[in-house]
Amino acid sequence: MFSCFPQSALTDVDMQMRGYLSAVQDAELTDVQSAIQRFMRGEVKTGNAQFCPSSAQLCIELRERRAIRELLARRAAGTLGPAANKRS
C-alpha cells in the first residue's frame, strides 16, 4: 500500500506499519484486503489521497467491510428480519 501513495516515502514506515498491525490484529483477512484495495483504488472518501490512510481511517473502512460482509452472509442464509426482507 505504501508504494501506491507518493507522499508515504516521507513518513516513518516502520512506525506506520506497527500502527496498522495493531489496528487490524483482530480483523478478518478478507476485510483487511478489501479495505486496502478500496484505498488503493481511491474508492474510500478520505482527506488527501496522496497519503496513506491513518490506522483510524483503515479501521473505519474495516468496520464497513465487515458490516457489509456480515449483512450479505445473513441475506444469503435467509436470516434477515422481516423488515429487511421487505426492502429487497
Jmol script that loads the backbone (N, CA, C; Angstrom):
load data "model"
ATOM      1  N   MET A   1       0.827  -1.182   0.000  1.00  0.00           N
ATOM      2  CA  MET A   1       0.000   0.000   0.000  1.00  0.00           C
ATOM      3  C   MET A   1       0.877   1.253   0.000  1.00  0.00           C
ATOM      4  N   PHE A   2       2.022   1.196   0.660  1.00  0.00           N
ATOM      5  CA  PHE A   2       2.874   2.378   0.749  1.00  0.00           C
ATOM      6  C   PHE A   2       3.340   2.853  -0.619  1.00  0.00           C
ATOM      7  N   SER A   3       3.604   1.934  -1.531  1.00  0.00           N
ATOM      8  CA  SER A   3       4.096   2.327  -2.851  1.00  0.00           C
ATOM      9  C   SER A   3       3.015   2.981  -3.703  1.00  0.00           C
ATOM     10  N   CYS A   4       1.761   2.836  -3.329  1.00  0.00           N
ATOM     11  CA  CYS A   4       0.658   3.419  -4.102  1.00  0.00           C
ATOM     12  C   CYS A   4       0.379   4.874  -3.738  1.00  0.00           C
ATOM     13  N   PHE A   5       0.934   5.343  -2.642  1.00  0.00           N
ATOM     14  CA  PHE A   5       0.697   6.710  -2.193  1.00  0.00           C
ATOM     15  C   PHE A   5       2.029   7.452  -2.195  1.00  0.00           C
ATOM     16  N   PRO A   6       2.233   8.395  -3.115  1.00  0.00           N
ATOM     17  CA  PRO A   6       3.540   9.016  -3.318  1.00  0.00           C
ATOM     18  C   PRO A   6       4.121   9.708  -2.088  1.00  0.00           C
ATOM     19  N   GLN A   7       3.319  10.307  -1.268  1.00  0.00           N
ATOM     20  CA  GLN A   7       3.832  11.036  -0.114  1.00  0.00           C
ATOM     21  C   GLN A   7       4.229  10.122   1.038  1.00  0.00           C
ATOM     22  N   SER A   8       3.940   8.834   0.944  1.00  0.00           N
ATOM     23  CA  SER A   8       4.256   7.903   2.021  1.00  0.00           C
ATOM     24  C   SER A   8       5.749   7.725   2.228  1.00  0.00           C
ATOM     25  N   ALA A   9       6.547   8.022   1.227  1.00  0.00           N
ATOM     26  CA  ALA A   9       8.002   7.887   1.357  1.00  0.00           C
ATOM     27  C   ALA A   9       8.563   8.859   2.386  1.00  0.00           C
ATOM     28  N   LEU A  10       7.803   9.881   2.717  1.00  0.00           N
ATOM     29  CA  LEU A  10       8.266  10.886   3.667  1.00  0.00           C
ATOM     30  C   LEU A  10       7.963  10.513   5.116  1.00  0.00           C
ATOM     31  N   THR A  11       7.281   9.407   5.341  1.00  0.00           N
ATOM     32  CA  THR A  11       6.889   9.024   6.693  1.00  0.00           C
ATOM     33  C   THR A  11       7.768   7.894   7.211  1.00  0.00           C
ATOM     34  N   ASP A  12       7.678   7.638   8.496  1.00  0.00           N
ATOM     35  CA  ASP A  12       8.391   6.528   9.128  1.00  0.00           C
ATOM     36  C   ASP A  12       7.564   5.261   8.896  1.00  0.00           C
ATOM     37  N   VAL A  13       7.957   4.479   7.910  1.00  0.00           N
ATOM     38  CA  VAL A  13       7.190   3.302   7.505  1.00  0.00           C
ATOM     39  C   VAL A  13       7.092   2.280   8.634  1.00  0.00           C
ATOM     40  N   ASP A  14       8.169   2.088   9.391  1.00  0.00           N
ATOM     41  CA  ASP A  14       8.130   1.115  10.489  1.00  0.00           C
ATOM     42  C   ASP A  14       7.084   1.493  11.531  1.00  0.00           C
ATOM     43  N   MET A  15       7.039   2.758  11.899  1.00  0.00           N
ATOM     44  CA  MET A  15       6.045   3.210  12.882  1.00  0.00           C
ATOM     45  C   MET A  15       4.636   3.071  12.320  1.00  0.00           C
ATOM     46  N   GLN A  16       4.467   3.435  11.063  1.00  0.00           N
ATOM     47  CA  GLN A  16       3.153   3.344  10.444  1.00  0.00           C
ATOM     48  C   GLN A  16       2.714   1.880  10.352  1.00  0.00           C
ATOM     49  N   MET A  17       3.637   0.997  10.009  1.00  0.00           N
ATOM     50  CA  MET A  17       3.322  -0.426   9.911  1.00  0.00           C
ATOM     51  C   MET A  17       2.907  -0.981  11.268  1.00  0.00           C
ATOM     52  N   ARG A  18       3.607  -0.614  12.322  1.00  0.00           N
ATOM     53  CA  ARG A  18       3.226  -1.077  13.663  1.00  0.00           C
ATOM     54  C   ARG A  18       1.824  -0.601  14.023  1.00  0.00           C
ATOM     55  N   GLY A  19       1.513   0.632  13.666  1.00  0.00           N
ATOM     56  CA  GLY A  19       0.171   1.161  13.923  1.00  0.00           C
ATOM     57  C   GLY A  19      -0.895   0.388  13.175  1.00  0.00           C
ATOM     58  N   TYR A  20      -0.631   0.090  11.906  1.00  0.00           N
ATOM     59  CA  TYR A  20      -1.583  -0.689  11.111  1.00  0.00           C
ATOM     60  C   TYR A  20      -1.771  -2.090  11.694  1.00  0.00           C
ATOM     61  N   LEU A  21      -0.668  -2.759  12.000  1.00  0.00           N
ATOM     62  CA  LEU A  21      -0.758  -4.130  12.515  1.00  0.00           C
ATOM     63  C   LEU A  21      -1.521  -4.174  13.824  1.00  0.00           C
ATOM     64  N   SER A  22      -1.289  -3.207  14.678  1.00  0.00           N
ATOM     65  CA  SER A  22      -2.019  -3.139  15.938  1.00  0.00           C
ATOM     66  C   SER A  22      -3.505  -2.895  15.687  1.00  0.00           C
ATOM     67  N   ALA A  23      -3.811  -2.055  14.721  1.00  0.00           N
ATOM     68  CA  ALA A  23      -5.200  -1.703  14.431  1.00  0.00           C
ATOM     69  C   ALA A  23      -5.986  -2.853  13.807  1.00  0.00           C
ATOM     70  N   VAL A  24      -5.325  -3.705  13.028  1.00  0.00           N
ATOM     71  CA  VAL A  24      -6.052  -4.750  12.292  1.00  0.00           C
ATOM     72  C   VAL A  24      -5.886  -6.144  12.892  1.00  0.00           C
ATOM     73  N   GLN A  25      -5.255  -6.251  14.038  1.00  0.00           N
ATOM     74  CA  GLN A  25      -4.923  -7.569  14.578  1.00  0.00           C
ATOM     75  C   GLN A  25      -6.136  -8.476  14.798  1.00  0.00           C
ATOM     76  N   ASP A  26      -7.308  -7.926  15.062  1.00  0.00           N
ATOM     77  CA  ASP A  26      -8.493  -8.752  15.299  1.00  0.00           C
ATOM     78  C   ASP A  26      -9.408  -8.840  14.081  1.00  0.00           C
ATOM     79  N   ALA A  27      -9.017  -8.229  12.983  1.00  0.00           N
ATOM     80  CA  ALA A  27      -9.863  -8.196  11.792  1.00  0.00           C
ATOM     81  C   ALA A  27      -9.674  -9.456  10.950  1.00  0.00           C
ATOM     82  N   GLU A  28     -10.699  -9.774  10.178  1.00  0.00           N
ATOM     83  CA  GLU A  28     -10.626 -10.884   9.226  1.00  0.00           C
ATOM     84  C   GLU A  28      -9.743 -10.462   8.045  1.00  0.00           C
ATOM     85  N   LEU A  29      -8.937 -11.379   7.557  1.00  0.00           N
ATOM     86  CA  LEU A  29      -8.027 -11.085   6.447  1.00  0.00           C
ATOM     87  C   LEU A  29      -8.781 -10.559   5.230  1.00  0.00           C
ATOM     88  N   THR A  30      -9.925 -11.141   4.928  1.00  0.00           N
ATOM     89  CA  THR A  30     -10.691 -10.707   3.761  1.00  0.00           C
ATOM     90  C   THR A  30     -11.118  -9.249   3.884  1.00  0.00           C
ATOM     91  N   ASP A  31     -11.453  -8.806   5.105  1.00  0.00           N
ATOM     92  CA  ASP A  31     -11.838  -7.411   5.317  1.00  0.00           C
ATOM     93  C   ASP A  31     -10.634  -6.487   5.168  1.00  0.00           C
ATOM     94  N   VAL A  32      -9.479  -6.919   5.665  1.00  0.00           N
ATOM     95  CA  VAL A  32      -8.252  -6.121   5.543  1.00  0.00           C
ATOM     96  C   VAL A  32      -7.893  -5.956   4.064  1.00  0.00           C
ATOM     97  N   GLN A  33      -7.918  -7.055   3.325  1.00  0.00           N
ATOM     98  CA  GLN A  33      -7.585  -6.992   1.900  1.00  0.00           C
ATOM     99  C   GLN A  33      -8.552  -6.092   1.144  1.00  0.00           C
ATOM    100  N   SER A  34      -9.829  -6.230   1.429  1.00  0.00           N
ATOM    101  CA  SER A  34     -10.838  -5.426   0.754  1.00  0.00           C
ATOM    102  C   SER A  34     -10.671  -3.942   1.068  1.00  0.00           C
ATOM    103  N   ALA A  35     -10.418  -3.624   2.331  1.00  0.00           N
ATOM    104  CA  ALA A  35     -10.239  -2.222   2.726  1.00  0.00           C
ATOM    105  C   ALA A  35      -9.016  -1.616   2.044  1.00  0.00           C
ATOM    106  N   ILE A  36      -7.913  -2.341   2.036  1.00  0.00           N
ATOM    107  CA  ILE A  36      -6.688  -1.833   1.406  1.00  0.00           C
ATOM    108  C   ILE A  36      -6.900  -1.632  -0.091  1.00  0.00           C
ATOM    109  N   GLN A  37      -7.557  -2.581  -0.739  1.00  0.00           N
ATOM    110  CA  GLN A  37      -7.827  -2.443  -2.176  1.00  0.00           C
ATOM    111  C   GLN A  37      -8.681  -1.212  -2.454  1.00  0.00           C
ATOM    112  N   ARG A  38      -9.672  -0.966  -1.609  1.00  0.00           N
ATOM    113  CA  ARG A  38     -10.533   0.205  -1.802  1.00  0.00           C
ATOM    114  C   ARG A  38      -9.740   1.502  -1.650  1.00  0.00           C
ATOM    115  N   PHE A  39      -8.813   1.546  -0.694  1.00  0.00           N
ATOM    116  CA  PHE A  39      -7.971   2.736  -0.551  1.00  0.00           C
ATOM    117  C   PHE A  39      -7.085   2.912  -1.776  1.00  0.00           C
ATOM    118  N   MET A  40      -6.477   1.839  -2.254  1.00  0.00           N
ATOM    119  CA  MET A  40      -5.562   1.937  -3.395  1.00  0.00           C
ATOM    120  C   MET A  40      -6.287   2.336  -4.674  1.00  0.00           C
ATOM    121  N   ARG A  41      -7.545   1.941  -4.810  1.00  0.00           N
ATOM    122  CA  ARG A  41      -8.324   2.305  -5.997  1.00  0.00           C
ATOM    123  C   ARG A  41      -8.990   3.672  -5.862  1.00  0.00           C
ATOM    124  N   GLY A  42      -8.829   4.318  -4.705  1.00  0.00           N
ATOM    125  CA  GLY A  42      -9.425   5.635  -4.497  1.00  0.00           C
ATOM    126  C   GLY A  42     -10.917   5.597  -4.258  1.00  0.00           C
ATOM    127  N   GLU A  43     -11.435   4.467  -3.810  1.00  0.00           N
ATOM    128  CA  GLU A  43     -12.871   4.322  -3.592  1.00  0.00           C
ATOM    129  C   GLU A  43     -13.325   4.780  -2.207  1.00  0.00           C
ATOM    130  N   VAL A  44     -12.386   5.072  -1.325  1.00  0.00           N
ATOM    131  CA  VAL A  44     -12.727   5.499   0.029  1.00  0.00           C
ATOM    132  C   VAL A  44     -12.623   7.014   0.088  1.00  0.00           C
ATOM    133  N   LYS A  45     -13.676   7.649   0.572  1.00  0.00           N
ATOM    134  CA  LYS A  45     -13.675   9.107   0.690  1.00  0.00           C
ATOM    135  C   LYS A  45     -12.883   9.502   1.932  1.00  0.00           C
ATOM    136  N   THR A  46     -11.684  10.027   1.728  1.00  0.00           N
ATOM    137  CA  THR A  46     -10.840  10.476   2.837  1.00  0.00           C
ATOM    138  C   THR A  46     -10.298  11.855   2.514  1.00  0.00           C
ATOM    139  N   GLY A  47      -9.447  12.346   3.365  1.00  0.00           N
ATOM    140  CA  GLY A  47      -8.856  13.666   3.170  1.00  0.00           C
ATOM    141  C   GLY A  47      -8.013  13.752   1.918  1.00  0.00           C
ATOM    142  N   ASN A  48      -6.724  13.534   2.035  1.00  0.00           N
ATOM    143  CA  ASN A  48      -5.782  13.708   0.936  1.00  0.00           C
ATOM    144  C   ASN A  48      -5.365  12.344   0.389  1.00  0.00           C
ATOM    145  N   ALA A  49      -5.685  12.095  -0.871  1.00  0.00           N
ATOM    146  CA  ALA A  49      -5.394  10.795  -1.481  1.00  0.00           C
ATOM    147  C   ALA A  49      -3.918  10.606  -1.807  1.00  0.00           C
ATOM    148  N   GLN A  50      -3.078  11.604  -1.523  1.00  0.00           N
ATOM    149  CA  GLN A  50      -1.643  11.450  -1.760  1.00  0.00           C
ATOM    150  C   GLN A  50      -0.957  10.737  -0.606  1.00  0.00           C
ATOM    151  N   PHE A  51      -1.646  10.600   0.517  1.00  0.00           N
ATOM    152  CA  PHE A  51      -1.059   9.987   1.700  1.00  0.00           C
ATOM    153  C   PHE A  51      -1.747   8.667   2.024  1.00  0.00           C
ATOM    154  N   CYS A  52      -0.997   7.751   2.607  1.00  0.00           N
ATOM    155  CA  CYS A  52      -1.600   6.517   3.115  1.00  0.00           C
ATOM    156  C   CYS A  52      -2.643   6.876   4.161  1.00  0.00           C
ATOM    157  N   PRO A  53      -3.679   6.067   4.272  1.00  0.00           N
ATOM    158  CA  PRO A  53      -4.673   6.332   5.314  1.00  0.00           C
ATOM    159  C   PRO A  53      -4.065   6.116   6.698  1.00  0.00           C
ATOM    160  N   SER A  54      -4.613   6.793   7.679  1.00  0.00           N
ATOM    161  CA  SER A  54      -4.179   6.563   9.057  1.00  0.00           C
ATOM    162  C   SER A  54      -4.721   5.214   9.512  1.00  0.00           C
ATOM    163  N   SER A  55      -4.210   4.707  10.616  1.00  0.00           N
ATOM    164  CA  SER A  55      -4.731   3.440  11.141  1.00  0.00           C
ATOM    165  C   SER A  55      -6.200   3.600  11.511  1.00  0.00           C
ATOM    166  N   ALA A  56      -6.599   4.775  11.980  1.00  0.00           N
ATOM    167  CA  ALA A  56      -8.008   5.014  12.311  1.00  0.00           C
ATOM    168  C   ALA A  56      -8.875   4.966  11.053  1.00  0.00           C
ATOM    169  N   GLN A  57      -8.406   5.577   9.960  1.00  0.00           N
ATOM    170  CA  GLN A  57      -9.158   5.529   8.706  1.00  0.00           C
ATOM    171  C   GLN A  57      -9.279   4.095   8.204  1.00  0.00           C
ATOM    172  N   LEU A  58      -8.208   3.331   8.333  1.00  0.00           N
ATOM    173  CA  LEU A  58      -8.243   1.932   7.914  1.00  0.00           C
ATOM    174  C   LEU A  58      -9.252   1.157   8.753  1.00  0.00           C
ATOM    175  N   CYS A  59      -9.289   1.410  10.059  1.00  0.00           N
ATOM    176  CA  CYS A  59     -10.237   0.716  10.937  1.00  0.00           C
ATOM    177  C   CYS A  59     -11.681   1.059  10.596  1.00  0.00           C
ATOM    178  N   ILE A  60     -11.936   2.303  10.255  1.00  0.00           N
ATOM    179  CA  ILE A  60     -13.290   2.700   9.853  1.00  0.00           C
ATOM    180  C   ILE A  60     -13.707   1.913   8.619  1.00  0.00           C
ATOM    181  N   GLU A  61     -12.822   1.840   7.639  1.00  0.00           N
ATOM    182  CA  GLU A  61     -13.131   1.088   6.416  1.00  0.00           C
ATOM    183  C   GLU A  61     -13.261  -0.400   6.709  1.00  0.00           C
ATOM    184  N   LEU A  62     -12.445  -0.930   7.615  1.00  0.00           N
ATOM    185  CA  LEU A  62     -12.554  -2.340   8.011  1.00  0.00           C
ATOM    186  C   LEU A  62     -13.925  -2.634   8.601  1.00  0.00           C
ATOM    187  N   ARG A  63     -14.399  -1.755   9.467  1.00  0.00           N
ATOM    188  CA  ARG A  63     -15.728  -1.958  10.066  1.00  0.00           C
ATOM    189  C   ARG A  63     -16.812  -1.950   8.998  1.00  0.00           C
ATOM    190  N   GLU A  64     -16.693  -1.065   8.020  1.00  0.00           N
ATOM    191  CA  GLU A  64     -17.672  -1.031   6.934  1.00  0.00           C
ATOM    192  C   GLU A  64     -17.619  -2.307   6.105  1.00  0.00           C
ATOM    193  N   ARG A  65     -16.418  -2.777   5.793  1.00  0.00           N
ATOM    194  CA  ARG A  65     -16.276  -4.022   5.026  1.00  0.00           C
ATOM    195  C   ARG A  65     -16.869  -5.190   5.802  1.00  0.00           C
ATOM    196  N   ARG A  66     -16.597  -5.258   7.121  1.00  0.00           N
ATOM    197  CA  ARG A  66     -17.129  -6.341   7.951  1.00  0.00           C
ATOM    198  C   ARG A  66     -18.656  -6.282   7.993  1.00  0.00           C
ATOM    199  N   ALA A  67     -19.218  -5.097   8.177  1.00  0.00           N
ATOM    200  CA  ALA A  67     -20.673  -4.952   8.239  1.00  0.00           C
ATOM    201  C   ALA A  67     -21.321  -5.410   6.937  1.00  0.00           C
ATOM    202  N   ILE A  68     -20.740  -5.034   5.812  1.00  0.00           N
ATOM    203  CA  ILE A  68     -21.288  -5.446   4.515  1.00  0.00           C
ATOM    204  C   ILE A  68     -21.164  -6.952   4.334  1.00  0.00           C
ATOM    205  N   ARG A  69     -19.999  -7.506   4.688  1.00  0.00           N
ATOM    206  CA  ARG A  69     -19.803  -8.956   4.556  1.00  0.00           C
ATOM    207  C   ARG A  69     -20.811  -9.716   5.417  1.00  0.00           C
ATOM    208  N   GLU A  70     -21.018  -9.269   6.662  1.00  0.00           N
ATOM    209  CA  GLU A  70     -21.956  -9.946   7.558  1.00  0.00           C
ATOM    210  C   GLU A  70     -23.391  -9.803   7.074  1.00  0.00           C
ATOM    211  N   LEU A  71     -23.747  -8.643   6.551  1.00  0.00           N
ATOM    212  CA  LEU A  71     -25.086  -8.437   6.011  1.00  0.00           C
ATOM    213  C   LEU A  71     -25.340  -9.359   4.820  1.00  0.00           C
ATOM    214  N   LEU A  72     -24.363  -9.451   3.921  1.00  0.00           N
ATOM    215  CA  LEU A  72     -24.514 -10.335   2.762  1.00  0.00           C
ATOM    216  C   LEU A  72     -24.613 -11.799   3.184  1.00  0.00           C
ATOM    217  N   ALA A  73     -23.865 -12.181   4.215  1.00  0.00           N
ATOM    218  CA  ALA A  73     -23.929 -13.561   4.704  1.00  0.00           C
ATOM    219  C   ALA A  73     -25.301 -13.852   5.303  1.00  0.00           C
ATOM    220  N   ARG A  74     -25.846 -12.900   6.064  1.00  0.00           N
ATOM    221  CA  ARG A  74     -27.187 -13.102   6.638  1.00  0.00           C
ATOM    222  C   ARG A  74     -28.241 -13.166   5.545  1.00  0.00           C
ATOM    223  N   ARG A  75     -28.091 -12.311   4.540  1.00  0.00           N
ATOM    224  CA  ARG A  75     -29.045 -12.322   3.432  1.00  0.00           C
ATOM    225  C   ARG A  75     -28.995 -13.669   2.712  1.00  0.00           C
ATOM    226  N   ALA A  76     -27.787 -14.174   2.463  1.00  0.00           N
ATOM    227  CA  ALA A  76     -27.637 -15.460   1.778  1.00  0.00           C
ATOM    228  C   ALA A  76     -28.207 -16.598   2.607  1.00  0.00           C
ATOM    229  N   ALA A  77     -28.090 -16.485   3.932  1.00  0.00           N
ATOM    230  CA  ALA A  77     -28.607 -17.527   4.818  1.00  0.00           C
ATOM    231  C   ALA A  77     -30.103 -17.365   5.071  1.00  0.00           C
ATOM    232  N   GLY A  78     -30.674 -16.252   4.618  1.00  0.00           N
ATOM    233  CA  GLY A  78     -32.094 -16.017   4.826  1.00  0.00           C
ATOM    234  C   GLY A  78     -32.443 -15.666   6.259  1.00  0.00           C
ATOM    235  N   THR A  79     -31.488 -15.101   6.997  1.00  0.00           N
ATOM    236  CA  THR A  79     -31.746 -14.790   8.405  1.00  0.00           C
ATOM    237  C   THR A  79     -31.980 -13.314   8.656  1.00  0.00           C
ATOM    238  N   LEU A  80     -32.222 -12.539   7.621  1.00  0.00           N
ATOM    239  CA  LEU A  80     -32.551 -11.135   7.831  1.00  0.00           C
ATOM    240  C   LEU A  80     -33.964 -11.043   8.374  1.00  0.00           C
ATOM    241  N   GLY A  81     -34.210 -10.054   9.173  1.00  0.00           N
ATOM    242  CA  GLY A  81     -35.540  -9.864   9.754  1.00  0.00           C
ATOM    243  C   GLY A  81     -36.564  -9.526   8.691  1.00  0.00           C
ATOM    244  N   PRO A  82     -37.863  -9.575   9.035  1.00  0.00           N
ATOM    245  CA  PRO A  82     -38.923  -9.309   8.059  1.00  0.00           C
ATOM    246  C   PRO A  82     -38.862  -7.901   7.478  1.00  0.00           C
ATOM    247  N   ALA A  83     -38.494  -6.906   8.273  1.00  0.00           N
ATOM    248  CA  ALA A  83     -38.417  -5.534   7.758  1.00  0.00           C
ATOM    249  C   ALA A  83     -37.339  -5.420   6.686  1.00  0.00           C
ATOM    250  N   ALA A  84     -36.222  -6.067   6.896  1.00  0.00           N
ATOM    251  CA  ALA A  84     -35.134  -6.014   5.918  1.00  0.00           C
ATOM    252  C   ALA A  84     -35.515  -6.750   4.639  1.00  0.00           C
ATOM    253  N   ASN A  85     -36.241  -7.867   4.769  1.00  0.00           N
ATOM    254  CA  ASN A  85     -36.634  -8.632   3.587  1.00  0.00           C
ATOM    255  C   ASN A  85     -37.642  -7.882   2.732  1.00  0.00           C
ATOM    256  N   LYS A  86     -38.482  -7.036   3.328  1.00  0.00           N
ATOM    257  CA  LYS A  86     -39.472  -6.280   2.567  1.00  0.00           C
ATOM    258  C   LYS A  86     -38.817  -5.270   1.640  1.00  0.00           C
ATOM    259  N   ARG A  87     -37.645  -4.767   2.026  1.00  0.00           N
ATOM    260  CA  ARG A  87     -36.948  -3.769   1.214  1.00  0.00           C
ATOM    261  C   ARG A  87     -36.324  -4.375  -0.029  1.00  0.00           C
ATOM    262  N   SER A  88     -36.044  -5.652  -0.023  1.00  0.00           N
ATOM    263  CA  SER A  88     -35.350  -6.292  -1.149  1.00  0.00           C
ATOM    264  C   SER A  88     -36.173  -6.286  -2.403  1.00  0.00           C
TER     265      SER A  88
END
end "model"
wireframe off; spacefill off
backbone 0.3
color backbone group
